[in-house]
Amino acid sequence: MTPRSHTPASSPDEDIWDAPAADDLLRPTLDQRHDARGFGKAFDPQSLWIASFFGGAFTAALMFAINARRLGRPRQAWIVGGSFFAAGIVATVVVVLFALDQGALTDEGLGDDASRNLRGVSRVLGIVLGGIGFYLQRARFRLFLHEGNDAAKALLPCIAAIAASAIISVALVFPLAVVIAAIA
């Protein structure tokens, strides 16, 4: 800013400095992504890692969706949570198809090796999705804390998501295995 003149201002309303345009002063620096309204009692996104390790891909999807809604991001909860859930379904289908190809599908369902493979793939995918979820929610969670909010305890949502994930897995794997065995 440079002075307009070296003479004093003739009236109190007149400023001797060139002021930035009023539009620049009144334009918010934070956009809609940084809107702090709409927060619920969110939990630390780092708990996504732990829950996803124990519960797998479906737990990562459920925990991400729960926390995204609490962080005021319902659209992100649907889109990313749904994508995580779809990734879990695809991983389950691939493992069941692999088990069928290896002859690990028995009359009682998946054999021990196929069941172990399914848990391993789900766990690895869950950890990867938990990391992606952490990355996507960390900035919004910092804003949540900056607003003076306290983080919620994640224990009960984690347990509920792991239990729901187990039910989803069982409800998905056994009918899928029967249908694929009938087709093949």
Backbone as CSV, one residue per row, in Angstrom:
resi,resn,N_x,N_y,N_z,CA_x,CA_y,CA_z,C_x,C_y,C_z
1,MET,0.835,-1.168,0.000,0.000,0.000,0.000,0.886,1.239,0.000
2,THR,0.523,2.143,-0.803,1.313,3.368,-0.918,0.442,4.559,-0.560
3,PRO,1.034,5.592,0.026,0.222,6.771,0.358,-0.204,7.492,-0.911
4,ARG,-1.443,8.040,-0.860,-1.939,8.795,-2.013,-1.313,10.184,-2.074
5,SER,-1.133,10.781,-0.938,-0.511,12.100,-0.914,0.227,12.262,0.398
6,HIS,1.078,13.235,0.433,1.819,13.486,1.664,1.124,14.513,2.532
7,THR,-0.009,15.004,2.079,-0.749,15.979,2.879,-1.724,15.260,3.764
8,PRO,-2.020,15.782,4.931,-2.963,15.111,5.804,-4.342,15.058,5.177
9,ALA,-5.131,14.100,5.635,-6.487,13.927,5.117,-7.320,15.143,5.454
10,SER,-8.169,15.542,4.514,-8.981,16.726,4.733,-10.199,16.435,5.593
11,SER,-10.634,15.185,5.650,-11.770,14.844,6.514,-11.456,13.547,7.245
12,PRO,-12.116,13.305,8.365,-11.821,12.074,9.114,-12.207,10.813,8.346
13,ASP,-13.147,10.909,7.400,-13.572,9.729,6.650,-12.595,9.355,5.546
14,GLU,-11.732,10.287,5.174,-10.810,10.043,4.078,-9.536,9.411,4.621
15,ASP,-9.121,8.329,4.015,-7.919,7.615,4.449,-6.788,7.955,3.503
16,ILE,-5.588,8.059,4.030,-4.459,8.418,3.173,-3.839,7.195,2.505
17,TRP,-4.241,5.980,2.889,-3.664,4.769,2.315,-4.624,4.172,1.313
18,ASP,-4.073,3.598,0.272,-4.914,2.878,-0.691,-5.370,1.589,-0.021
19,ALA,-6.642,1.462,0.153,-7.208,0.273,0.795,-7.543,-0.766,-0.276
20,PRO,-7.436,-2.039,0.063,-7.859,-3.054,-0.895,-9.353,-2.924,-1.144
21,ALA,-9.779,-3.440,-2.251,-11.199,-3.373,-2.588,-12.020,-4.048,-1.503
22,ALA,-13.216,-3.543,-1.281,-14.079,-4.096,-0.244,-14.424,-5.553,-0.525
23,ASP,-14.486,-5.925,-1.793,-14.789,-7.316,-2.127,-13.713,-8.258,-1.611
24,ASP,-12.457,-7.837,-1.684,-11.376,-8.676,-1.196,-11.428,-8.820,0.319
25,LEU,-11.801,-7.779,1.003,-11.860,-7.830,2.466,-13.004,-8.691,2.964
26,LEU,-14.097,-8.674,2.265,-15.283,-9.382,2.730,-15.399,-10.799,2.194
27,ARG,-14.532,-11.191,1.286,-14.575,-12.537,0.741,-13.990,-13.513,1.771
28,PRO,-14.720,-14.563,2.104,-14.185,-15.519,3.096,-12.992,-16.281,2.543
29,THR,-12.039,-16.558,3.407,-10.858,-17.311,2.989,-11.093,-18.807,3.071
30,LEU,-12.049,-19.217,3.876,-12.386,-20.631,3.977,-13.576,-20.906,3.077
31,ASP,-13.500,-21.988,2.334,-14.616,-22.313,1.467,-15.565,-23.285,2.163
32,GLN,-16.483,-23.849,1.410,-17.518,-24.692,1.987,-16.952,-25.963,2.623
33,ARG,-15.794,-26.418,2.164,-15.181,-27.613,2.752,-14.821,-27.401,4.211
34,HIS,-14.570,-26.153,4.587,-14.118,-25.850,5.937,-15.245,-25.363,6.840
35,ASP,-16.467,-25.569,6.439,-17.605,-25.148,7.238,-17.651,-26.006,8.503
36,ALA,-17.645,-25.367,9.637,-17.551,-26.098,10.901,-18.918,-26.459,11.473
37,ARG,-19.974,-26.135,10.776,-21.298,-26.497,11.281,-21.623,-27.930,10.902
38,GLY,-22.496,-28.538,11.648,-22.953,-29.873,11.317,-22.157,-30.983,11.963
39,PHE,-21.327,-30.663,12.934,-20.548,-31.696,13.602,-21.414,-32.462,14.591
40,GLY,-21.215,-33.756,14.633,-21.751,-34.582,15.697,-20.594,-34.903,16.634
41,LYS,-20.745,-35.895,17.430,-19.671,-36.305,18.345,-18.787,-37.314,17.607
42,ALA,-17.799,-36.806,16.874,-16.939,-37.641,16.033,-15.829,-38.286,16.857
43,PHE,-15.324,-39.400,16.359,-14.192,-40.056,17.003,-12.953,-39.876,16.144
44,ASP,-11.819,-40.128,16.736,-10.538,-39.947,16.065,-10.437,-40.918,14.886
45,PRO,-10.129,-40.416,13.683,-10.029,-41.302,12.523,-8.940,-42.365,12.645
46,GLN,-7.991,-42.201,13.570,-6.971,-43.239,13.751,-7.582,-44.541,14.246
47,SER,-8.756,-44.463,14.864,-9.403,-45.693,15.320,-9.906,-46.523,14.143
48,LEU,-9.965,-45.933,12.949,-10.328,-46.703,11.756,-9.319,-47.816,11.492
49,TRP,-8.037,-47.523,11.762,-6.990,-48.533,11.545,-7.232,-49.757,12.411
50,ILE,-7.459,-49.533,13.682,-7.598,-50.642,14.620,-8.855,-51.446,14.323
51,ALA,-9.964,-50.750,14.147,-11.217,-51.448,13.869,-11.140,-52.218,12.558
52,SER,-10.501,-51.635,11.561,-10.382,-52.293,10.261,-9.473,-53.509,10.325
53,PHE,-8.478,-53.466,11.187,-7.602,-54.633,11.356,-8.394,-55.813,11.902
54,PHE,-9.216,-55.573,12.892,-9.972,-56.658,13.507,-11.218,-57.039,12.724
55,GLY,-11.827,-56.093,12.038,-13.094,-56.371,11.376,-13.040,-56.486,9.872
56,GLY,-11.988,-55.997,9.250,-11.859,-56.125,7.811,-12.480,-54.978,7.034
57,ALA,-12.718,-55.254,5.764,-13.155,-54.219,4.829,-14.540,-53.682,5.166
58,PHE,-15.453,-54.538,5.579,-16.804,-54.064,5.888,-16.804,-53.174,7.131
59,THR,-15.943,-53.491,8.076,-15.825,-52.629,9.255,-15.259,-51.270,8.867
60,ALA,-14.285,-51.250,7.966,-13.738,-49.974,7.495,-14.828,-49.135,6.847
61,ALA,-15.684,-49.774,6.057,-16.779,-49.050,5.401,-17.755,-48.491,6.426
62,LEU,-18.142,-49.303,7.387,-19.109,-48.855,8.394,-18.541,-47.760,9.286
63,MET,-17.317,-47.940,9.756,-16.706,-46.942,10.639,-16.471,-45.624,9.892
64,PHE,-16.057,-45.703,8.632,-15.857,-44.485,7.854,-17.176,-43.743,7.691
65,ALA,-18.236,-44.480,7.360,-19.540,-43.844,7.152,-20.059,-43.210,8.432
66,ILE,-19.914,-43.896,9.552,-20.377,-43.351,10.841,-19.640,-42.050,11.153
67,ASN,-18.327,-42.078,11.024,-17.543,-40.901,11.387,-17.719,-39.759,10.379
68,ALA,-17.872,-40.086,9.108,-18.087,-39.033,8.109,-19.396,-38.298,8.388
69,ARG,-20.425,-39.019,8.771,-21.699,-38.365,9.114,-21.524,-37.503,10.358
70,ARG,-20.778,-37.977,11.322,-20.552,-37.195,12.542,-19.695,-35.963,12.272
71,LEU,-18.856,-36.029,11.251,-18.024,-34.889,10.887,-18.735,-33.941,9.919
72,GLY,-20.015,-34.179,9.701,-20.801,-33.290,8.852,-20.608,-33.528,7.368
73,ARG,-20.243,-34.729,6.983,-20.021,-35.079,5.585,-20.896,-36.260,5.168
74,PRO,-22.222,-36.093,5.124,-23.085,-37.234,4.779,-22.885,-37.733,3.347
75,ARG,-22.585,-36.831,2.418,-22.364,-37.267,1.041,-21.098,-38.117,0.946
76,GLN,-20.038,-37.699,1.631,-18.804,-38.478,1.649,-19.049,-39.835,2.307
77,ALA,-19.924,-39.859,3.310,-20.241,-41.122,3.970,-20.863,-42.105,2.981
78,TRP,-21.751,-41.626,2.149,-22.393,-42.504,1.171,-21.439,-42.922,0.068
79,ILE,-20.710,-41.975,-0.475,-19.868,-42.274,-1.642,-18.665,-43.136,-1.254
80,VAL,-17.876,-42.659,-0.307,-16.657,-43.388,0.057,-16.995,-44.645,0.852
81,GLY,-17.929,-44.537,1.788,-18.343,-45.724,2.547,-18.907,-46.799,1.630
82,GLY,-19.703,-46.385,0.647,-20.229,-47.342,-0.327,-19.140,-47.956,-1.182
83,SER,-18.149,-47.148,-1.530,-17.015,-47.668,-2.308,-16.223,-48.691,-1.495
84,PHE,-16.013,-48.394,-0.219,-15.321,-49.347,0.651,-16.119,-50.651,0.760
85,PHE,-17.433,-50.520,0.892,-18.290,-51.705,1.009,-18.221,-52.530,-0.281
86,ALA,-18.253,-51.841,-1.428,-18.145,-52.545,-2.713,-16.797,-53.250,-2.837
87,ALA,-15.733,-52.613,-2.354,-14.409,-53.255,-2.386,-14.413,-54.518,-1.530
88,GLY,-15.097,-54.484,-0.401,-15.211,-55.673,0.443,-15.973,-56.793,-0.248
89,ILE,-17.031,-56.445,-0.971,-17.804,-57.460,-1.703,-16.954,-58.065,-2.815
90,VAL,-16.241,-57.224,-3.551,-15.389,-57.719,-4.632,-14.309,-58.647,-4.072
91,ALA,-13.698,-58.264,-2.963,-12.661,-59.117,-2.361,-13.248,-60.456,-1.927
92,THR,-14.444,-60.432,-1.365,-15.096,-61.674,-0.944,-15.396,-62.568,-2.144
93,VAL,-15.907,-61.989,-3.210,-16.207,-62.767,-4.419,-14.930,-63.377,-4.995
94,VAL,-13.858,-62.597,-5.037,-12.592,-63.105,-5.582,-12.074,-64.277,-4.746
95,VAL,-12.134,-64.150,-3.421,-11.639,-65.239,-2.569,-12.509,-66.482,-2.719
96,VAL,-13.827,-66.316,-2.800,-14.704,-67.477,-2.976,-14.458,-68.130,-4.332
97,LEU,-14.273,-67.336,-5.376,-13.953,-67.905,-6.693,-12.614,-68.633,-6.671
98,PHE,-11.638,-68.064,-5.996,-10.336,-68.724,-5.860,-10.483,-70.033,-5.093
99,ALA,-11.290,-70.023,-4.043,-11.504,-71.249,-3.267,-12.190,-72.316,-4.113
100,LEU,-13.126,-71.907,-4.943,-13.802,-72.853,-5.825,-12.820,-73.430,-6.834
101,ASP,-11.961,-72.595,-7.362,-10.972,-73.039,-8.333,-9.965,-74.004,-7.700
102,GLN,-9.626,-73.797,-6.454,-8.660,-74.653,-5.756,-9.305,-75.894,-5.151
103,GLY,-10.607,-76.004,-5.262,-11.305,-77.158,-4.699,-11.467,-77.077,-3.194
104,ALA,-11.389,-75.883,-2.635,-11.504,-75.718,-1.190,-12.952,-75.527,-0.746
105,LEU,-13.877,-75.569,-1.682,-15.284,-75.407,-1.350,-15.861,-76.776,-1.040
106,THR,-16.341,-76.957,0.172,-16.891,-78.239,0.591,-18.399,-78.117,0.741
107,ASP,-19.034,-79.231,1.100,-20.480,-79.211,1.323,-20.850,-78.337,2.513
108,GLU,-19.943,-78.165,3.435,-20.196,-77.375,4.635,-19.832,-75.906,4.440
109,GLY,-19.379,-75.531,3.288,-18.988,-74.147,3.044,-17.528,-74.086,2.643
110,LEU,-16.874,-73.033,3.067,-15.463,-72.867,2.746,-14.613,-73.762,3.633
111,GLY,-13.576,-74.310,3.078,-12.642,-75.098,3.863,-11.775,-74.203,4.748
112,ASP,-10.913,-74.818,5.542,-10.075,-74.051,6.468,-9.133,-73.094,5.752
113,ASP,-8.486,-73.565,4.692,-7.561,-72.696,3.963,-8.289,-71.524,3.314
114,ALA,-9.423,-71.785,2.710,-10.181,-70.716,2.055,-10.703,-69.721,3.080
115,SER,-11.127,-70.217,4.224,-11.605,-69.327,5.284,-10.477,-68.445,5.802
116,ARG,-9.298,-69.034,5.959,-8.132,-68.275,6.399,-7.751,-67.228,5.346
117,ASN,-7.813,-67.623,4.070,-7.514,-66.670,2.992,-8.514,-65.519,2.983
118,LEU,-9.781,-65.827,3.196,-10.805,-64.792,3.209,-10.564,-63.805,4.348
119,ARG,-10.244,-64.327,5.525,-9.956,-63.437,6.659,-8.711,-62.598,6.400
120,GLY,-7.685,-63.208,5.805,-6.455,-62.465,5.514,-6.662,-61.367,4.485
121,VAL,-7.356,-61.686,3.413,-7.618,-60.681,2.377,-8.480,-59.561,2.938
122,SER,-9.497,-59.919,3.714,-10.368,-58.906,4.312,-9.599,-58.031,5.291
123,ARG,-8.701,-58.632,6.047,-7.908,-57.862,7.014,-6.955,-56.896,6.303
124,VAL,-6.258,-57.376,5.284,-5.332,-56.509,4.552,-6.099,-55.388,3.854
125,LEU,-7.200,-55.730,3.198,-8.013,-54.718,2.543,-8.581,-53.739,3.566
126,GLY,-8.971,-54.241,4.726,-9.476,-53.370,5.787,-8.433,-52.378,6.263
127,ILE,-7.196,-52.828,6.410,-6.120,-51.930,6.839,-5.866,-50.861,5.773
128,VAL,-5.865,-51.256,4.515,-5.663,-50.283,3.430,-6.812,-49.267,3.407
129,LEU,-8.042,-49.751,3.500,-9.196,-48.853,3.488,-9.230,-47.983,4.742
130,GLY,-8.811,-48.543,5.876,-8.723,-47.741,7.095,-7.722,-46.603,6.943
131,GLY,-6.608,-46.879,6.269,-5.622,-45.829,6.009,-6.163,-44.755,5.081
132,ILE,-6.886,-45.173,4.063,-7.501,-44.196,3.157,-8.534,-43.368,3.913
133,GLY,-9.329,-44.032,4.748,-10.327,-43.317,5.548,-9.689,-42.330,6.505
134,PHE,-8.586,-42.731,7.120,-7.866,-41.824,8.012,-7.385,-40.602,7.244
135,TYR,-6.809,-40.825,6.078,-6.304,-39.721,5.268,-7.428,-38.762,4.870
136,LEU,-8.584,-39.305,4.513,-9.700,-38.467,4.073,-10.364,-37.699,5.214
137,GLN,-10.270,-38.209,6.441,-10.985,-37.578,7.547,-10.097,-36.785,8.498
138,ARG,-8.803,-36.850,8.346,-7.928,-36.227,9.344,-8.045,-34.706,9.371
139,ALA,-8.129,-34.053,8.217,-8.223,-32.589,8.195,-9.548,-32.126,8.804
140,ARG,-10.607,-32.811,8.463,-11.922,-32.444,9.005,-11.961,-32.692,10.514
141,PHE,-11.304,-33.737,10.985,-11.268,-34.014,12.418,-10.451,-32.951,13.149
142,ARG,-9.370,-32.472,12.534,-8.599,-31.384,13.149,-9.452,-30.130,13.291
143,LEU,-10.247,-29.842,12.287,-11.160,-28.705,12.365,-12.179,-28.923,13.479
144,PHE,-12.660,-30.139,13.606,-13.591,-30.503,14.671,-12.970,-30.226,16.037
145,LEU,-11.712,-30.612,16.227,-11.029,-30.364,17.495,-10.732,-28.882,17.691
146,HIS,-10.390,-28.202,16.615,-10.084,-26.774,16.681,-11.302,-25.959,17.125
147,GLU,-12.471,-26.439,16.821,-13.701,-25.760,17.221,-13.991,-25.949,18.710
148,GLY,-13.157,-26.698,19.408,-13.330,-26.894,20.836,-14.134,-28.129,21.194
149,ASN,-14.399,-28.993,20.234,-15.153,-30.217,20.482,-14.233,-31.302,21.022
150,ASP,-14.808,-32.167,21.802,-14.064,-33.320,22.315,-14.373,-34.540,21.459
151,ALA,-13.378,-35.378,21.275,-13.566,-36.601,20.495,-14.395,-37.608,21.283
152,ALA,-15.215,-38.333,20.577,-16.033,-39.374,21.190,-15.197,-40.636,21.362
153,LYS,-15.637,-41.489,22.234,-15.004,-42.798,22.389,-15.441,-43.685,21.226
154,ALA,-14.512,-44.403,20.654,-14.798,-45.213,19.471,-15.036,-46.679,19.806
155,LEU,-14.985,-47.051,21.073,-15.071,-48.467,21.431,-16.407,-49.087,21.025
156,LEU,-17.519,-48.484,21.411,-18.819,-49.073,21.078,-19.100,-49.080,19.580
157,PRO,-18.821,-47.976,18.847,-19.006,-48.078,17.396,-18.095,-49.127,16.748
158,CYS,-16.890,-49.297,17.272,-15.977,-50.320,16.732,-16.532,-51.720,16.948
159,ILE,-16.987,-51.984,18.151,-17.541,-53.310,18.449,-18.775,-53.569,17.605
160,ALA,-19.645,-52.564,17.491,-20.857,-52.721,16.682,-20.518,-52.933,15.210
161,ALA,-19.541,-52.194,14.699,-19.149,-52.339,13.293,-18.499,-53.692,13.035
162,ILE,-17.705,-54.185,13.975,-17.081,-55.501,13.802,-18.140,-56.592,13.823
163,ALA,-19.114,-56.476,14.731,-20.197,-57.466,14.790,-21.038,-57.424,13.515
164,ALA,-21.369,-56.222,13.045,-22.141,-56.096,11.805,-21.345,-56.627,10.621
165,SER,-20.042,-56.399,10.626,-19.186,-56.900,9.557,-19.167,-58.424,9.529
166,ALA,-19.118,-59.033,10.695,-19.146,-60.500,10.762,-20.467,-61.041,10.223
167,ILE,-21.558,-60.395,10.579,-22.873,-60.827,10.082,-22.953,-60.649,8.568
168,ILE,-22.466,-59.528,8.067,-22.474,-59.286,6.621,-21.621,-60.323,5.902
169,SER,-20.460,-60.624,6.448,-19.568,-61.603,5.822,-20.223,-62.972,5.739
170,VAL,-20.811,-63.411,6.843,-21.468,-64.724,6.861,-22.657,-64.728,5.909
171,ALA,-23.442,-63.653,5.935,-24.614,-63.579,5.067,-24.223,-63.494,3.594
172,LEU,-23.022,-63.045,3.305,-22.581,-62.913,1.925,-21.826,-64.138,1.436
173,VAL,-20.975,-64.704,2.257,-20.084,-65.776,1.810,-20.836,-67.072,1.538
174,PHE,-21.660,-67.509,2.465,-22.273,-68.826,2.288,-23.262,-68.879,1.122
175,PRO,-24.160,-67.918,0.978,-25.010,-67.967,-0.224,-24.207,-67.807,-1.514
176,LEU,-23.167,-66.979,-1.480,-22.324,-66.786,-2.649,-21.622,-68.096,-3.015
177,ALA,-21.132,-68.799,-2.013,-20.440,-70.066,-2.265,-21.409,-71.095,-2.855
178,VAL,-22.631,-71.125,-2.359,-23.630,-72.077,-2.878,-23.993,-71.739,-4.319
179,VAL,-24.199,-70.467,-4.605,-24.557,-70.054,-5.960,-23.420,-70.339,-6.933
180,ILE,-22.203,-70.027,-6.548,-21.066,-70.268,-7.444,-20.853,-71.762,-7.646
181,ALA,-21.033,-72.554,-6.578,-20.889,-74.005,-6.728,-21.973,-74.571,-7.634
182,ALA,-23.170,-74.022,-7.565,-24.268,-74.503,-8.418,-24.019,-74.140,-9.881
183,ILE,-23.442,-72.976,-10.109,-23.151,-72.528,-11.475,-22.019,-73.350,-12.079
184,ALA,-21.005,-73.643,-11.288,-19.843,-74.372,-11.797,-20.164,-75.826,-11.821
